[in-house]
Amino acid sequence: MNESILHINNLSIGYSKPICSNIQANVKKGELVGLTGKNGSGKSTLIRSLLGLELLLSGEIFLQGENLKNWEVKKRSQKIAAVFSRLNQVPAIPVFDLVALGRLPFHSNFSKLNSNDKDWIHHAIELVGIVDLKNRFANQLSDGQLQMVMIARALAQDTELVLMDEPTSHLDIENQFKIFELIHKLSEETEKTFIVASHQIELVLQNASQIWWLDDGEFHAGLPEQIAYEQQIFEKLSQEKIRFDYAMGSFRFQHLKNKKVNLVTDGSDLAYWVKHALERNGFEVSNDSALKVIVNKGFVYLDDFKLKSLRSLIEKINKNE
Ligand SMILES: Nc1ncnc2c1ncn2[C@@H]1O[C@H](COP(=O)(O)OP(=O)(O)OP(=O)(O)O)[C@@H](O)[C@H]1O
């Protein structure tokens, strides 16, 4: 994974005025780049600029050492595939045919799908795990199912570079993880390079080899942990009432906590949910409270009183407090 595939030199992107300038980046073959930033920071504009769909305000983009501005549309589509989150109307064609559109850049005539094309289409359908959808009509799929089909179409295109703009936005948690796992695996095993714009910051940080963070017109690139730490990503994404909890590893609402309780936990799943219920009801979990809740072997106690349910815990503890 040492060969450079993409080089961006002093790029400025935007419309009548720049949204982000001084973009300087280098991507090696087989990397998974996570592109993230707040709403309106310019992620889609950058993806569209890389695809040649927006004029560059200044700077250059080199793919495999060649300046993209010299490439015709056909060559671009043989080298770069894209998946977008905005699902427009799709035609009433079978899923297989929609995935087959990924092979179009390699043919002047769509009827000439050869066995290599068909292999790629089947392979992409299997990789994404949508074999059961292959004979369904694309216009009759759910948004999530259609999103998986569009990812398969991009993989069928078999390009060196795949750009994805919020590819998991319509997917349930299982499929969100599945897609990130898949692109992570493909980037490692096939040396395809992925640039994935996403708001799913934890998934991005866990899977990307490099982060591009767009922040208030500035571009930062680097190792996920380094960018998260140095650019204080979680602090910048936090707000007054929503903060990142480093112990929990997720963003949490900051409910007003004006009461304290001492929670003695056994570290079980139940203990997690008891803490959740207490915090949601305005309790701060603290050792210096005389009010003691104990979780032990699947049961919850208020001091030595065994409770029937979490509801009875909340009712009783509110009375005791
Ligand atoms: N065609 C356009 N013409 C003019 N301005 C545009 C155009 N498309 C987007 N913008 C503006 O450019 C800025 C960046 O938009 P962009 O869609 O790239 O952000 P984003 O980071 O992808 O946002 P989100 O996370 O909400 O999808 C926004 O202020 C947006 O209003």
The ligand as an SDF file (V2000), in Angstrom:
LIG
                    3D

 31 33  0  0  0  0  0  0  0  0999 V2000
  -24.8900   24.0700   -6.7280 N   0  0  0  0  0  0  0  0  0  0  0  0
  -24.5810   24.8960   -5.7150 C   0  0  0  0  0  0  0  0  0  0  0  0
  -24.4970   26.2400   -5.9250 N   0  0  0  0  0  0  0  0  0  0  0  0
  -24.1720   27.0820   -4.9210 C   0  0  0  0  0  0  0  0  0  0  0  0
  -23.8890   26.6950   -3.6620 N   0  0  0  0  0  0  0  0  0  0  0  0
  -23.9750   25.3720   -3.3960 C   0  0  0  0  0  0  0  0  0  0  0  0
  -24.3100   24.4170   -4.3990 C   0  0  0  0  0  0  0  0  0  0  0  0
  -24.2920   23.1830   -3.8390 N   0  0  0  0  0  0  0  0  0  0  0  0
  -23.9520   23.3760   -2.5460 C   0  0  0  0  0  0  0  0  0  0  0  0
  -23.7680   24.6840   -2.2780 N   0  0  0  0  0  0  0  0  0  0  0  0
  -23.3610   25.2640   -0.9850 C   0  0  0  0  0  0  0  0  0  0  0  0
  -22.0340   24.8450   -0.7190 O   0  0  0  0  0  0  0  0  0  0  0  0
  -21.8650   24.5900    0.6740 C   0  0  0  0  0  0  0  0  0  0  0  0
  -21.3230   23.1780    0.8510 C   0  0  0  0  0  0  0  0  0  0  0  0
  -22.3330   22.2630    0.4460 O   0  0  0  0  0  0  0  0  0  0  0  0
  -22.0560   20.7050    0.4190 P   0  0  0  0  0  0  0  0  0  0  0  0
  -23.3000   20.0490   -0.0580 O   0  0  0  0  0  0  0  0  0  0  0  0
  -20.8060   20.4650   -0.3270 O   0  0  0  0  0  0  0  0  0  0  0  0
  -21.8010   20.4090    1.9710 O   0  0  0  0  0  0  0  0  0  0  0  0
  -21.7670   19.0130    2.7390 P   0  0  0  0  0  0  0  0  0  0  0  0
  -20.6020   19.0700    3.6620 O   0  0  0  0  0  0  0  0  0  0  0  0
  -21.8320   17.8860    1.7790 O   0  0  0  0  0  0  0  0  0  0  0  0
  -23.1130   19.1230    3.5660 O   0  0  0  0  0  0  0  0  0  0  0  0
  -24.0640   17.9620    4.1870 P   0  0  0  0  0  0  0  0  0  0  0  0
  -23.3130   17.3180    5.3020 O   0  0  0  0  0  0  0  0  0  0  0  0
  -25.2330   18.7670    4.6700 O   0  0  0  0  0  0  0  0  0  0  0  0
  -24.4280   17.0160    3.0790 O   0  0  0  0  0  0  0  0  0  0  0  0
  -23.2180   24.8340    1.3280 C   0  0  0  0  0  0  0  0  0  0  0  0
  -23.2190   26.1100    1.8940 O   0  0  0  0  0  0  0  0  0  0  0  0
  -24.1880   24.7470    0.1690 C   0  0  0  0  0  0  0  0  0  0  0  0
  -25.2930   25.5800    0.3870 O   0  0  0  0  0  0  0  0  0  0  0  0
  1  2  1  0
  2  3  1  0
  2  7  2  0
  3  4  2  0
  4  5  1  0
  5  6  2  0
  6  7  1  0
  6 10  1  0
  7  8  1  0
  8  9  2  0
  9 10  1  0
 10 11  1  0
 11 12  1  0
 11 30  1  0
 12 13  1  0
 13 14  1  0
 13 28  1  0
 14 15  1  0
 15 16  1  0
 16 17  2  0
 16 18  1  0
 16 19  1  0
 19 20  1  0
 20 21  2  0
 20 22  1  0
 20 23  1  0
 23 24  1  0
 24 25  2  0
 24 26  1  0
 24 27  1  0
 28 29  1  0
 28 30  1  0
 30 31  1  0
M  END
$$$$
